[in-house]
């Protein structure tokens, strides 16, 4: 058990450092690792979201204190995000594992490619029409629950790409994610429970240890090369998982 805790302290630390540097991918990194260890998608998502209750709460509070949170935007994202997350969690727990494993791996491949695309392409000019925030929040919450991560790459990237100020988009999305993650975790607790306590404890400890360092690293580490590395790792790891799950030789 101690070995499991230490392993996921490292995973949680790395995932939080990545998330602190580029504002996304904590859940994607942790879920990809769990799936590669043959953990079922529902258990993986439940474990990651239970840990994220603590990490997103700390992150959201830090952004609020820094003045990066717009309360109205948080509300417009959080309420539909919670609804989408609850629906996604129920679907994930109801469908057979043999169906959901390749589906989740394929989703993670797409999310890895989304991160790569954001890193490699110059930012697009903002559109004439403002984003439909409620629909964005619902979709982000639903996919985050199904795939064990993805709220940041989808919601934060869309808001920034559509003209929102980067610091308030990241801060408000992080604050809203706490409420979405809490709702998703509550569904998992009520349906399948939380099994992998060493994993959850390790992820929380690693994330807490990394949190104060992540802000310092963000100031000195160029985000584009890191995004390329993270996107490539998530994509390749998920491709490997998909090949194994489909029995492709």
KAZI-V627397 format. One record per residue. RES is the residue in one letter. PHI is phi in degrees with one decimal (NA if undefined). Layout:
<<RES | PHI> <RES | PHI>>
This chain:
<<X | NA> <X | -61.8> <X | -63.0> <X | -63.8> <X | -62.0> <X | -63.3> <X | -58.6> <X | -84.8> <X | -63.1> <X | -64.8> <X | -60.4> <X | -63.9> <X | -64.1> <X | -63.1> <X | -61.5> <X | -70.8> <X | -62.9> <X | -62.6> <X | -62.4> <X | -67.5> <X | -80.4> <X | -118.7> <X | 75.9> <X | -168.2> <X | 91.0> <X | -58.7> <X | -65.6> <X | -64.6> <X | -64.5> <X | -64.0> <X | -67.0> <X | -59.3> <X | -65.5> <X | -63.7> <X | -65.0> <X | -67.8> <X | -99.3> <X | 68.7> <X | -76.9> <X | -67.0> <X | -56.9> <X | -65.4> <X | -65.7> <X | -61.9> <X | -64.1> <X | -61.7> <X | -65.6> <X | -65.3> <X | -68.9> <X | -61.4> <X | -67.2> <X | -69.8> <X | -56.0> <X | -77.6> <X | -70.8> <X | -70.6> <X | -63.2> <X | -65.6> <X | -66.4> <X | -61.4> <X | -64.8> <X | -63.4> <X | -66.6> <X | -64.0> <X | -65.9> <X | -82.8> <X | 79.5> <X | -97.5> <X | -110.3> <X | -103.1> <X | -57.7> <X | -64.5> <X | -67.6> <X | -59.4> <X | -63.0> <X | -68.0> <X | -88.2> <X | -69.0> <X | -63.8> <X | -66.7> <X | -63.2> <X | -64.4> <X | -63.5> <X | -64.3> <X | -65.3> <X | -62.6> <X | -62.7> <X | -62.4> <X | -65.6> <X | -64.0> <X | -63.8> <X | -62.8> <X | -79.0> <X | -88.2> <X | -83.4> <X | -61.1> <X | -59.7> <X | -65.9> <X | -84.9> <X | -74.6> <X | -58.1> <X | -66.6> <X | -64.3> <X | -66.5> <X | -61.9> <X | -63.2> <X | -62.2> <X | -66.0> <X | -60.8> <X | -61.4> <X | -64.5> <X | -61.4> <X | -68.6> <X | -62.0> <X | -63.6> <X | -61.5> <X | -62.7> <X | -64.3> <X | -73.4> <X | -91.3> <X | -102.8> <X | -67.3> <X | -61.1> <X | -79.0> <X | -66.6> <X | -63.5> <X | -75.4> <X | -70.3> <X | -94.9> <X | -71.1> <X | -69.0> <X | -82.4> <X | -65.3> <X | -62.1> <X | -66.0> <X | -62.6> <X | -63.7> <X | -62.9> <X | -63.9> <X | -63.7> <X | -66.2> <X | -63.4> <X | -69.6> <X | -63.7> <X | -69.8> <X | -64.9> <X | -99.7> <X | 77.0> <X | 170.4> <X | 127.9> <X | -58.9> <X | -63.2> <X | -57.9> <X | -81.8> <X | -75.2> <X | -62.2> <X | -61.3> <X | -66.3> <X | -63.1> <X | -67.2> <X | -64.5> <X | -100.6> <X | 104.1> <X | -69.8> <X | -62.4> <X | -58.7> <X | -68.2> <X | -78.2> <X | -65.7> <X | -67.6> <X | -64.3> <X | -69.4> <X | -65.4> <X | -63.6> <X | -65.9> <X | -66.2> <X | -62.1> <X | -58.8> <X | -69.5> <X | -64.6> <X | -63.9> <X | -63.9> <X | -65.4> <X | -63.3> <X | -62.2> <X | -60.5> <X | -64.8> <X | -63.7> <X | -62.7> <X | -74.8> <X | -104.1> <X | -112.0> <X | 75.8> <X | -112.9> <X | -98.3> <X | -91.4> <X | -62.4> <X | -59.7> <X | -65.2> <X | -61.9> <X | -62.4> <X | -61.9> <X | -62.6> <X | -65.7> <X | -60.6> <X | -61.9> <X | -65.4> <X | -66.7> <X | -65.4> <X | -79.3> <X | -52.7> <X | -68.7> <X | -82.3> <X | -59.7> <X | -64.0> <X | -68.9> <X | -64.9> <X | -58.2> <X | -71.5> <X | -111.5> <X | -93.9> <X | -64.8> <X | -76.4> <X | -64.2> <X | -60.6> <X | -65.8> <X | -61.9> <X | -63.3> <X | -63.6> <X | -63.8> <X | -59.9> <X | -67.7> <X | -63.9> <X | -61.5> <X | -64.0> <X | -66.3> <X | -64.6> <X | -72.6> <X | -62.4> <X | -59.1> <X | -59.8> <X | -65.1> <X | -60.2> <X | -64.5> <X | -67.9> <X | -87.2> <X | 68.8> <X | -81.9> <X | -105.5>>
